[in-house]
Amino acid sequence: MNMELFRLINNLANKNSGLDHIMIFFSKYVPYIFMGIIALVFVLGFIGKNEEYRKASINTFLVTVINLILSFIIGNIYYVDRPFVHNKVNLLFPHVEDASFPSDHAVGTMSIALGLGKYNKVLGIILTIVSILVGFSRVYVGHHYPFDVVGAYIMVFITNYLYNLTLKNKVDMTYTKIEGLLIKKLGFKKYTDKNTLND
């Protein structure tokens, strides 16, 4: 079934150059945009003197790192070759022959989508949709099987839930203490909340 779904999606490639370029863009560059959004939220937190923005970016960054580390561990324990290693596929651009399962692109983008979505539902929904497009593009360009992407999303949903349940409040308190000490030590004016990320 995994291969059948892969063929169904990957066979769409090399039929429309415009669509191919869109899928390559989502596959190669959109994950960097997601990372930039985390940095932007953090910067806006300082500019707008909003601690919730800063906490949102820190928590999202941490849970994304945790998920990527888990992805690396899973990929080494349950190693799956990429589709193009043993099969003839529509490969739109080259990739190293490392572990296919789970998809790091899907892991990273969905981690950020859910992380920031905890603070802003609209932003979370938009990023989730874009993350799904990234996951689809990874199959389209020939780099992943569909189950690599689906498995990544399942892992992220579980770990994000556990993170929010067990670590988020502790990280919030630790960040507030560290930031307070740094501001006091460096002689900066204490940042005060003006807005929230909540709808």
Backbone torsions as a table, in degrees:
resi	resn	phi	psi	omega
1	MET	NA	-39.0	179.7
2	ASN	-60.2	-46.3	-179.9
3	MET	-68.4	-37.3	179.2
4	GLU	-63.1	-44.0	178.0
5	LEU	-65.8	-38.7	177.8
6	PHE	-60.3	-47.9	-179.9
7	ARG	-60.9	-40.8	-178.1
8	LEU	-59.7	-40.9	-179.0
9	ILE	-83.2	-47.8	-175.8
10	ASN	-66.1	-27.1	179.1
11	ASN	-70.8	-8.9	175.5
12	LEU	-74.9	-21.1	-178.0
13	ALA	-71.2	156.3	178.9
14	ASN	64.9	21.9	176.7
15	LYS	-113.9	-24.1	179.3
16	ASN	-143.2	112.0	-174.7
17	SER	-62.8	-34.3	178.9
18	GLY	-63.8	-47.0	178.5
19	LEU	-65.0	-38.8	177.8
20	ASP	-58.5	-45.5	-179.6
21	HIS	-65.5	-36.2	177.3
22	ILE	-64.7	-45.8	-179.3
23	MET	-66.1	-36.8	176.6
24	ILE	-65.2	-40.5	178.1
25	PHE	-61.1	-47.7	179.2
26	PHE	-62.8	-39.3	-176.8
27	SER	-71.7	-39.8	-173.2
28	LYS	-93.5	-38.3	-166.9
29	TYR	-112.8	-28.9	-177.2
30	VAL	-60.0	-38.3	176.6
31	PRO	-56.4	-33.2	177.2
32	TYR	-69.0	-34.2	176.3
33	ILE	-63.7	-40.0	177.2
34	PHE	-59.3	-44.3	179.1
35	MET	-64.2	-37.4	177.8
36	GLY	-64.5	-33.1	179.1
37	ILE	-65.0	-39.6	176.6
38	ILE	-59.4	-47.2	180.0
39	ALA	-63.0	-40.1	-179.9
40	LEU	-63.2	-43.4	179.0
41	VAL	-61.2	-40.8	179.5
42	PHE	-64.2	-44.9	179.6
43	VAL	-63.9	-43.2	178.3
44	LEU	-62.3	-30.1	177.3
45	GLY	-64.0	-34.8	177.6
46	PHE	-78.7	-44.4	-179.0
47	ILE	-62.7	-43.2	-178.5
48	GLY	-89.4	4.8	-178.5
49	LYS	51.2	50.3	-176.1
50	ASN	-121.8	107.0	-177.6
51	GLU	-66.5	-31.8	-179.6
52	GLU	-63.8	-37.3	175.7
53	TYR	-61.5	-45.1	-177.7
54	ARG	-66.4	-41.5	177.2
55	LYS	-64.3	-39.4	179.4
56	ALA	-59.8	-45.4	-178.5
57	SER	-68.6	-39.8	179.8
58	ILE	-65.1	-47.9	179.7
59	ASN	-63.3	-41.2	179.6
60	THR	-64.9	-42.2	178.0
61	PHE	-61.2	-46.0	-177.6
62	LEU	-64.7	-45.7	-178.1
63	VAL	-67.9	-31.0	177.0
64	THR	-67.4	-43.4	177.3
65	VAL	-61.9	-44.6	178.7
66	ILE	-58.4	-46.2	-178.6
67	ASN	-66.0	-36.6	178.8
68	LEU	-69.9	-35.2	175.6
69	ILE	-65.6	-44.2	177.2
70	LEU	-61.7	-39.0	178.7
71	SER	-61.9	-42.2	178.6
72	PHE	-63.2	-44.1	-179.7
73	ILE	-64.0	-46.4	179.8
74	ILE	-62.1	-41.0	-179.2
75	GLY	-62.8	-30.4	178.5
76	ASN	-83.5	-31.5	179.0
77	ILE	-77.2	-46.8	180.0
78	TYR	-113.9	81.2	-172.9
79	TYR	-81.2	128.2	176.1
80	VAL	-127.1	128.0	177.6
81	ASP	-67.5	150.6	176.4
82	ARG	-68.8	155.7	-174.3
83	PRO	-55.3	-35.1	-174.5
84	PHE	-79.2	-6.7	-177.5
85	VAL	-70.3	-45.7	-176.4
86	HIS	-118.3	5.9	-177.6
87	ASN	-133.1	154.5	173.1
88	LYS	-85.3	118.1	-176.5
89	VAL	-132.0	168.8	172.3
90	ASN	-84.4	91.3	-177.3
91	LEU	-94.8	107.9	-173.5
92	LEU	-78.9	-24.3	171.2
93	PHE	-156.8	151.6	-173.0
94	PRO	-67.9	157.3	178.0
95	HIS	-150.3	149.1	177.4
96	VAL	-65.2	154.1	-177.6
97	GLU	-88.8	64.7	177.6
98	ASP	-104.2	-167.2	-175.8
99	ALA	-62.1	137.8	-179.8
100	SER	-91.3	-34.5	-176.3
101	PHE	-107.5	131.9	-10.5
102	PRO	-86.1	171.2	-179.1
103	SER	-76.2	118.4	178.6
104	ASP	-64.5	-35.0	179.1
105	HIS	-63.5	-42.0	177.9
106	ALA	-67.9	-41.0	178.8
107	VAL	-60.5	-50.8	-176.1
108	GLY	-64.8	-48.0	-177.1
109	THR	-68.3	-39.6	-180.0
110	MET	-72.0	-32.3	175.8
111	SER	-60.5	-43.5	179.6
112	ILE	-69.1	-40.7	179.4
113	ALA	-60.7	-47.0	-179.5
114	LEU	-72.4	-36.1	-179.7
115	GLY	-63.0	-50.3	179.3
116	LEU	-74.7	-27.8	177.7
117	GLY	-65.1	-22.1	176.1
118	LYS	-63.1	-28.3	-177.0
119	TYR	-102.4	-28.7	-178.9
120	ASN	-142.9	109.8	-173.5
121	LYS	-65.3	-41.0	-178.6
122	VAL	-63.4	-47.6	177.7
123	LEU	-60.9	-40.9	179.5
124	GLY	-61.4	-42.3	179.9
125	ILE	-65.3	-44.3	-180.0
126	ILE	-61.7	-47.3	-179.0
127	LEU	-66.9	-33.7	177.5
128	THR	-63.9	-43.9	178.1
129	ILE	-62.2	-43.6	179.4
130	VAL	-65.3	-38.1	177.9
131	SER	-61.8	-39.9	178.0
132	ILE	-63.6	-38.2	176.6
133	LEU	-65.5	-37.2	176.1
134	VAL	-62.8	-46.1	178.7
135	GLY	-59.6	-43.6	178.2
136	PHE	-62.0	-41.8	-178.3
137	SER	-64.0	-31.5	-179.5
138	ARG	-66.2	-32.3	175.5
139	VAL	-77.2	-42.3	-179.0
140	TYR	-56.5	-44.1	-176.5
141	VAL	-81.2	-5.2	174.8
142	GLY	93.6	14.7	-176.1
143	HIS	-94.4	-21.9	-176.1
144	HIS	-141.8	154.4	168.1
145	TYR	-81.9	155.7	177.6
146	PRO	-56.4	-38.2	-178.6
147	PHE	-68.2	-23.4	175.0
148	ASP	-63.2	-38.8	-178.3
149	VAL	-76.8	-47.9	-179.9
150	VAL	-61.5	-43.6	178.6
151	GLY	-61.5	-37.8	177.8
152	ALA	-62.7	-44.7	-179.4
153	TYR	-64.3	-41.2	178.9
154	ILE	-62.0	-44.9	179.1
155	MET	-60.2	-44.4	-178.0
156	VAL	-64.7	-42.8	179.0
157	PHE	-60.2	-41.3	-179.7
158	ILE	-68.2	-49.7	-176.4
159	THR	-68.0	-37.6	177.5
160	ASN	-64.0	-39.4	177.5
161	TYR	-62.6	-45.9	180.0
162	LEU	-66.2	-37.1	178.3
163	TYR	-62.6	-48.1	179.6
164	ASN	-63.6	-30.9	-178.2
165	LEU	-77.0	-35.7	-171.0
166	THR	-115.7	-30.5	-171.3
167	LEU	-113.4	-28.3	-171.1
168	LYS	-55.1	-50.3	-178.1
169	ASN	-63.7	-36.5	178.9
170	LYS	-67.5	-40.5	178.2
171	VAL	-65.4	-40.8	178.1
172	ASP	-58.2	-48.1	-178.5
173	MET	-66.0	-42.3	179.3
174	THR	-63.6	-43.0	179.6
175	TYR	-62.2	-43.8	-179.6
176	THR	-60.2	-41.7	179.9
177	LYS	-66.7	-47.1	-178.8
178	ILE	-63.8	-44.0	180.0
179	GLU	-62.9	-41.8	178.8
180	GLY	-60.5	-42.9	179.5
181	LEU	-65.7	-41.8	-179.8
182	LEU	-65.5	-43.1	179.8
183	ILE	-63.5	-42.0	179.5
184	LYS	-65.8	-43.1	-177.3
185	LYS	-68.6	-38.4	-177.7
186	LEU	-87.1	-6.2	176.1
187	GLY	77.3	20.9	178.1
188	PHE	-84.0	153.8	177.3
189	LYS	-69.2	138.0	-179.1
190	LYS	-60.2	131.1	178.1
191	TYR	-76.9	131.7	-179.8
192	THR	-115.5	149.7	-179.7
193	ASP	-72.4	134.4	173.5
194	LYS	-117.9	-35.5	-177.9
195	ASN	-133.5	173.3	171.8
196	THR	-127.6	163.4	177.1
197	LEU	-86.6	-3.7	-177.8
198	ASN	-72.0	151.1	179.6
199	ASP	-67.7	NA	NA
